[in-house]
């Protein structure tokens, strides 16, 4: 089961590890994700987290993906989206 929740600072290490699994992505790194989550007026940062055996997703510690959106004056923008390779084509993105 996949659950969606807001990104927190404790997720950043796992998010950077997920980001580094893809060679072709531009890397935000710890500093970039930290800047986004500390500016919630503009950025909405979400993680897709995997639950195990029907238990709470928070217990599994596995991030299947993430999305960062920016709410600007007259539009929104998808700034970043990453899905773990093993969750491609499984509805995470």
C-alpha angles and dihedrals in degrees: 000000000000121000128189121220140155116281116251131194092257088065096059098089092052091044093053089049089052091047090052091057088074116068098195100052121105102243120238093183127191094303094054095049092044090053091051097050092046091057103059093158089072107017129059108194120192135179128200107218129192122232119207124225093345094305126130113294089229089069096058100057091206116131113204095184149326141221131197120196129185122212107210130179099280105004146023127241133202102228101178139359126178130176123190110247093243090057098050113127091014099103098262097119 
